[in-house]
Amino acid sequence: MIAKIRKTIIKYSLLEKEDRVVAAVSGGADSCALLSALHCLGAEFGITVFPAHFNHGQRGADADADEAFCRQLAQKYGLSLEAGKIDVAAVPRGMSPEDYFRRARYAFLNLVASKYGANKIALGHHRGDQAETILINMLRGGGPAGLKGILPMRDGLYIRPLIEVSRREISAYLEKEGTGFREDASNASGIYLRNRVRQELIPFLKEKYNPSIEKNLSRMAGILRREDEWSDMYVREIASSEHIERADGKISLSVEYFKTLHAAPAFRLVKMLLEGARPEGAGFSFSHIESVVRLISAGKTGKRISLPYGIAVRKDYDRVVITCREDEKHLDYEYGVTIPSAVIIKERQMTFRLSRQPAASVDYGVHGRVFFDEDKISGPLVLRNRRKGDSFAPLGMSGTQKVKKLFIDRKIPRRERDRIALLADKESIIWIENLHLSERVKITPETKNAVMLELLPSQTSAAGVSQENI
């Protein structure tokens, strides 16, 4: 198994010398094999490993026993375990617990990575998980994005060294090494589609059709990944052509040019343009894309389609225009924040992360990171969107300014102003997303306790869109 993992790491360039790697350890067989393999190959690849366990708090004493087991396993390899836990009662209304806990788990892993300056997060997905994901996406009618399955590396951060290893190889390895693992009773529940695919569909396909179904599906995923990457490059070239114009928050496409395209890149182009019109990106289903294609190809002038997320598409003679609806109403959001913490802003599908940093190690050269002096914060922190009368003291300026005036001066579109995240203490706003840090909390030579702030996309997508098993 180790030889196969080594080959996978080299094949997909998952690790480089001096990488700092957070290893997600649940206590299950897959994650135990992952930690063992990274420990075994650590010196060879010149990496440092930081095991991390997230307790979902759903299984009472069993969950606590999982955490204790993971701590002992880490100690076996001379490592210290980072553990996090979530309050079950914290699941927001309207969000599935499974989705919420998955987001929370990723937020925790990102927080651990930030704490230790890690540039990779290793996950224990293997070839069986790959086959399950592909079959699930087939059942849901997924396109190439779903059928290419779980990526060996995503976003240059999340890596899956076991992705080409079978469940049987993992079991044999753990038995040979004398390494135990924990069984999660929820994995046997027939409530979840993934469990039914694992326990019923795959064994049936192996017995009746092909004993190598998992291996073959994994190979198919690799082929589709290459095809999908090429198609994406091709459509990106189309999307940058002179036939597509972008101005004033609108995307305008030539109908005549669109009709010259083959159906495959045409569909992908519409998907890419819709996602480009939405700050969070993905979230449009096949039916949404198909309705826009029909409008472009055969719709009458003046016809308009309203899509989710405030997106509207209308046909204006020889062009089709994609825009955000100006009259879309935004709901207020507000979250209490502690230091350190990782908070999911479900209204934005973003993760807000705060972590402590030694003042001497503050690095302003990393895009997307903001630093402030923790000792200058007054009272509890709240992450929210704007409220009437909000004021702010911009960095480098004396006095305060109304947040509304700042948005106007910066020409922030009206439809976006209620979406922008603000961080406030009991005195005033201390940070405005992508705009300003308050003069009051800035880092100075006297700063002793620094805090790093980051805003990251949550690892999720909207209903109706295939997504990999994360």
C-alpha positions in Angstrom: 0.0 0.0 0.0 2.8 2.4 0.9 4.4 1.9 -2.6 1.0 2.7 -4.2 0.6 5.8 -2.1 4.1 7.0 -3.0 3.3 6.5 -6.7 0.0 8.5 -6.3 1.8 11.4 -4.5 4.4 11.6 -7.2 1.9 11.2 -10.1 -0.3 14.1 -8.9 2.4 16.2 -7.2 0.5 16.1 -3.9 3.6 16.8 -1.7 6.7 18.9 -2.0 9.7 19.1 0.3 9.1 21.1 3.5 5.3 20.9 3.1 3.4 21.2 6.4 0.5 18.9 6.3 -2.7 18.7 8.4 -3.9 15.1 8.5 -7.7 14.7 9.1 -8.1 11.7 11.5 -11.5 10.5 12.3 -10.5 7.2 13.9 -11.9 5.1 11.0 -9.7 2.7 9.0 -9.1 5.2 6.1 -7.9 8.0 8.3 -5.7 5.7 10.4 -4.1 4.4 7.3 -3.6 7.9 6.1 -1.8 9.1 9.2 0.3 5.9 9.3 1.3 6.4 5.6 2.2 10.1 6.0 4.3 9.2 9.1 6.0 6.5 7.1 6.7 8.7 4.1 7.4 11.9 6.1 11.1 11.7 6.1 11.3 10.7 2.4 9.2 13.6 1.2 10.5 16.0 3.8 7.1 17.0 5.3 5.8 17.8 8.8 2.5 16.2 9.8 -0.1 17.7 12.2 -3.0 15.2 13.0 -6.4 16.9 13.6 -9.6 15.3 14.8 -13.1 16.9 14.6 -15.7 15.7 17.1 -19.1 16.3 15.6 -20.7 15.8 19.0 -23.5 13.6 17.6 -22.6 10.2 19.2 -22.1 11.1 22.8 -19.6 8.8 24.6 -18.7 7.0 21.3 -17.6 10.3 19.8 -15.5 11.1 22.9 -13.9 7.6 22.6 -13.1 8.3 19.0 -11.2 11.4 20.0 -9.3 9.6 22.8 -8.4 6.8 20.3 -7.1 9.4 17.8 -5.0 11.1 20.5 -3.4 7.8 21.4 -2.8 7.0 17.7 -1.0 10.4 17.3 1.1 9.7 20.3 2.1 6.4 18.8 3.8 8.4 16.1 5.2 11.0 18.4 2.7 13.6 17.3 0.3 15.8 19.2 -3.4 15.8 18.2 -5.4 19.0 17.5 -9.0 18.4 18.4 -12.2 20.4 17.9 -15.8 19.9 18.8 -19.1 21.4 17.7 -22.4 21.9 19.5 -25.1 19.8 17.9 -27.7 22.5 18.8 -25.8 25.0 16.6 -27.2 23.6 13.3 -28.9 26.5 11.6 -32.5 26.2 10.5 -33.0 25.2 6.9 -29.6 23.5 6.6 -29.1 19.7 6.7 -27.0 18.5 9.7 -24.8 16.5 7.3 -24.0 19.6 5.2 -23.5 21.8 8.3 -21.1 19.3 10.0 -19.1 18.9 6.8 -18.7 22.7 6.5 -17.8 22.9 10.2 -15.2 20.1 9.8 -13.5 21.9 6.9 -13.6 25.2 8.8 -11.8 23.4 11.7 -9.2 21.9 9.4 -8.5 25.3 7.9 -8.2 26.8 11.3 -5.6 24.1 12.3 -3.7 24.7 9.1 -3.6 28.4 9.8 -2.4 27.8 13.4 0.6 25.7 12.2 1.2 27.5 8.9 0.3 24.3 7.0 -0.1 24.5 3.2 -1.7 21.1 2.7 -4.7 19.3 4.3 -4.7 15.5 3.8 -8.0 13.6 3.6 -8.5 9.8 3.7 -10.7 9.3 0.7 -9.8 6.1 -1.2 -10.8 4.2 -4.4 -14.0 2.9 -2.9 -15.1 6.5 -2.0 -14.3 7.5 -5.5 -16.6 4.7 -7.0 -19.4 5.6 -4.6 -19.2 9.3 -5.5 -19.3 8.6 -9.3 -22.3 6.2 -8.9 -24.1 8.7 -6.7 -23.6 11.5 -9.3 -24.7 9.1 -12.1 -28.0 8.5 -10.1 -28.4 12.2 -9.8 -27.9 12.8 -13.5 -24.5 14.6 -13.0 -22.4 15.8 -15.9 -18.6 15.6 -16.4 -18.0 17.6 -13.3 -19.7 15.0 -11.2 -18.5 11.9 -13.1 -14.8 12.9 -12.7 -15.4 12.1 -9.1 -13.1 13.1 -6.2 -10.0 15.1 -7.2 -6.6 13.9 -6.0 -5.9 17.5 -5.2 -8.3 20.4 -4.9 -7.5 24.1 -4.7 -3.8 23.3 -4.3 -4.7 22.6 -0.6 -6.7 19.5 -0.1 -4.9 16.2 -1.0 -6.0 12.6 -1.1 -3.0 10.3 -1.0 -5.2 7.2 -0.7 -7.4 7.9 -3.7 -6.0 5.0 -5.8 -5.9 2.5 -2.8 -8.7 0.0 -2.3 -10.6 -0.6 0.9 -9.2 -4.2 1.0 -5.6 -2.9 0.7 -6.2 -0.5 3.6 -7.6 -3.3 5.8 -4.7 -5.6 5.0 -2.2 -2.8 5.7 -3.7 -2.0 9.1 -3.8 -5.7 10.1 -0.1 -6.1 9.1 0.9 -3.0 11.0 -1.2 -4.0 14.0 -3.0 -0.7 13.9 -6.6 -0.6 15.2 -9.4 1.7 14.2 -12.8 2.7 15.2 -16.1 1.8 13.6 -18.7 4.5 13.2 -22.2 3.0 13.6 -23.7 5.6 11.3 -21.8 4.1 8.4 -24.2 1.1 8.6 -27.4 3.2 8.5 -29.5 2.8 5.4 -30.8 6.4 5.8 -27.9 7.8 3.7 -27.7 7.2 0.0 -23.9 6.7 0.1 -24.3 3.9 2.6 -26.8 2.1 0.4 -24.5 2.5 -2.6 -21.6 1.0 -0.6 -23.6 -1.8 1.0 -26.0 -2.8 -1.8 -25.3 -1.3 -5.2 -21.5 -1.9 -5.5 -21.6 -5.5 -4.1 -24.4 -6.2 -6.6 -22.4 -4.8 -9.5 -19.3 -6.7 -8.5 -21.2 -10.0 -8.2 -23.4 -9.7 -11.3 -21.4 -7.5 -13.7 -17.8 -6.7 -13.0 -15.6 -7.6 -10.0 -13.3 -4.7 -10.9 -16.1 -2.1 -11.0 -14.3 0.2 -8.4 -11.0 0.1 -10.3 -12.7 0.8 -13.6 -14.8 3.7 -12.3 -11.6 5.2 -10.8 -9.9 4.9 -14.2 -13.0 6.5 -15.9 -12.8 9.4 -13.5 -9.2 10.0 -14.4 -10.1 10.0 -18.1 -13.0 12.4 -17.6 -10.8 14.7 -15.4 -8.4 15.2 -18.4 -11.3 15.7 -20.8 -13.0 18.2 -18.4 -9.9 20.2 -17.9 -9.4 20.5 -21.7 -13.0 21.5 -22.3 -12.8 24.1 -19.5 -9.7 25.6 -21.1 -11.4 25.7 -24.5 -14.6 27.4 -23.2 -12.6 29.9 -21.2 -11.1 31.0 -24.5 -14.6 31.4 -26.0 -15.7 33.3 -22.9 -12.9 35.9 -23.4 -13.8 36.5 -27.1 -15.0 39.8 -28.5 -18.5 38.4 -28.8 -19.0 38.5 -25.0 -19.0 41.9 -23.3 -18.8 42.7 -19.6 -19.7 46.2 -18.3 -21.6 47.7 -15.3 -22.1 44.3 -13.7 -23.8 42.8 -16.8 -22.7 40.1 -19.2 -23.8 40.5 -22.8 -23.6 37.7 -25.4 -24.0 37.7 -29.2 -26.9 35.5 -30.2 -25.5 35.0 -33.7 -22.2 33.9 -32.4 -23.7 31.5 -29.8 -25.6 29.7 -32.5 -22.3 28.9 -34.3 -21.1 26.9 -31.3 -21.4 23.1 -30.8 -24.0 22.2 -28.2 -21.4 20.9 -25.7 -19.3 24.1 -25.4 -22.5 26.2 -25.7 -23.9 24.6 -22.6 -20.7 24.9 -20.7 -20.3 28.5 -21.8 -23.8 29.4 -20.4 -22.9 27.6 -17.1 -19.6 29.5 -16.9 -21.3 32.9 -17.6 -24.0 32.3 -15.0 -21.5 31.3 -12.4 -19.3 34.3 -13.3 -22.3 36.6 -12.6 -22.7 35.2 -9.1 -20.1 36.0 -6.4 -20.2 32.5 -4.9 -19.8 30.8 -8.3 -21.4 27.4 -8.6 -25.1 26.8 -7.9 -27.0 26.4 -11.2 -28.7 23.1 -12.2 -29.1 21.5 -15.6 -32.6 22.9 -15.9 -31.4 26.5 -15.3 -28.7 26.2 -18.0 -31.1 24.5 -20.4 -33.7 27.3 -20.0 -31.1 29.9 -20.8 -29.9 28.0 -23.9 -33.5 27.8 -25.2 -33.9 31.5 -24.6 -30.8 32.3 -26.6 -31.6 29.9 -29.4 -35.3 30.4 -29.9 -36.6 33.0 -27.4 -38.4 36.1 -28.5 -37.0 39.6 -28.0 -38.0 41.0 -24.6 -38.4 37.6 -22.9 -36.8 37.4 -19.5 -35.9 34.5 -17.2 -35.5 34.8 -13.4 -33.0 32.4 -11.9 -31.9 31.7 -8.3 -29.4 34.0 -6.5 -30.8 37.2 -8.0 -29.7 36.4 -11.5 -31.9 37.5 -14.5 -31.4 36.7 -18.2 -33.2 38.6 -20.9 -33.1 38.7 -24.7 -32.5 42.1 -26.4 -32.8 41.6 -30.2 -29.4 40.2 -31.2 -27.9 39.9 -27.7 -28.7 38.1 -24.4 -27.9 40.0 -21.2 -27.2 38.3 -17.8 -27.5 40.5 -14.8 -28.3 40.5 -11.1 -31.7 41.8 -10.2 -31.5 45.2 -8.6 -34.5 44.6 -6.5 -33.3 41.5 -4.8 -33.9 41.6 -1.0 -31.0 40.6 1.3 -31.6 39.2 4.7 -29.7 40.5 7.7 -27.1 38.1 9.2 -25.2 38.3 12.4 -22.8 35.9 14.1 -21.0 36.1 17.4 -17.2 35.6 17.0 -14.5 34.5 19.4 -10.7 34.3 18.9 -9.7 31.8 17.6 -12.7 30.6 15.6 -14.0 29.7 12.2 -17.5 30.8 11.4 -19.6 29.8 8.4 -21.6 32.6 6.9 -24.4 30.5 5.3 -25.9 33.5 3.6 -22.7 34.0 1.7 -21.4 30.4 1.6 -18.2 31.8 3.1 -16.0 30.8 6.1 -14.7 33.6 8.3 -11.6 32.6 10.2 -9.8 34.4 13.1 -6.5 33.1 14.6 -3.9 34.4 16.9 -0.4 35.3 15.5 2.8 36.3 17.2 3.1 40.0 16.4 6.7 39.5 15.1 5.5 37.0 12.5 2.8 39.2 10.9 3.2 38.9 7.1 1.3 41.5 5.0 2.5 40.0 1.8 -0.2 37.2 1.7 -3.3 38.3 -0.3 -6.6 37.9 1.6 -5.2 38.2 5.1 -5.8 41.2 7.4 -4.1 41.7 10.8 -5.2 43.7 13.9 -4.2 44.3 17.5 -6.2 42.0 19.8 -5.7 44.2 22.8 -7.4 47.1 21.1 -10.7 45.3 20.7 -13.5 46.5 23.0 -15.9 43.9 24.1 -17.4 41.0 22.1 -17.0 40.7 18.4 -19.9 40.3 16.0 -19.7 39.4 12.3 -22.7 40.8 10.3 -23.8 42.8 7.3 -24.5 46.6 7.5 -27.0 48.3 9.8 -28.5 51.8 9.5 -26.1 54.4 11.0 -23.0 52.2 11.0 -19.8 54.3 11.2 -16.2 53.5 10.7 -12.7 55.0 11.2 -10.7 54.1 8.0 -7.1 53.1 8.4 -4.8 56.1 8.0 -7.5 58.7 8.6 -8.7 60.7 11.6 -12.3 60.8 12.6 -15.1 58.5 11.5 -17.1 58.0 8.3 -20.5 56.5 7.6 -20.3 53.1 6.1 -23.0 54.0 3.6 -21.0 57.0 2.3 -17.9 54.8 2.1 -19.9 52.3 -0.2 -21.1 55.2 -2.3 -17.6 56.7 -2.6 -16.2 53.3 -3.6 -19.0 52.8 -6.1 -20.2 49.6 -4.5 -23.3 48.5 -6.4 -26.4 48.9 -4.3 -27.3 45.2 -4.7 -24.0 44.2 -3.1 -23.9 46.6 -0.1 -26.1 44.4 2.1 -24.0 41.3 1.4 -20.6 42.7 2.5 -19.4 41.3 5.8 -18.5 43.7 8.6 -16.7 42.9 11.9 -17.7 45.0 14.8 -16.9 45.3 18.5 -19.1 47.2 21.0 -17.7 50.6 19.9 -17.7 50.5 16.1 -17.0 48.6 12.9 -13.4 47.5 12.9 -13.2 45.8 9.5 -15.1 45.9 6.2 -14.7 43.1 3.7 -12.2 43.8 1.0 -12.3 47.5 1.8 -10.8 48.7 5.1 -9.4 48.0 8.5 -10.2 50.4 11.3 -7.4 52.8 12.4 -8.3 52.0 16.0 -7.2 48.4 15.9 -4.2 48.6 13.5 -0.9 46.8 14.2 1.8 49.1 15.7 5.4 48.5 17.0 3.9 48.2 20.4 1.5 45.4 19.5 1.9 42.3 21.5 -1.1 40.1 20.5 -1.9 40.1 16.8 -5.0 38.5 15.2 -5.1 37.3 11.6 -8.4 37.5 9.7 -9.3 35.5 6.6 -12.5 35.1 4.5 -12.6 31.9 2.5 -15.2 30.2 0.3 -17.0 27.4 2.2 -16.5 23.9 0.7 -20.0 23.4 -0.5 -22.4 24.0 -3.4 -26.1 24.6 -3.7 -28.7 21.9 -4.1 -29.1 20.5 -7.6 -25.4 20.6 -8.4 -23.2 17.6 -8.3 -20.3 17.9 -5.8 -17.5 15.7 -4.7 -17.6 13.8 -1.5 -15.7 16.0 1.0 
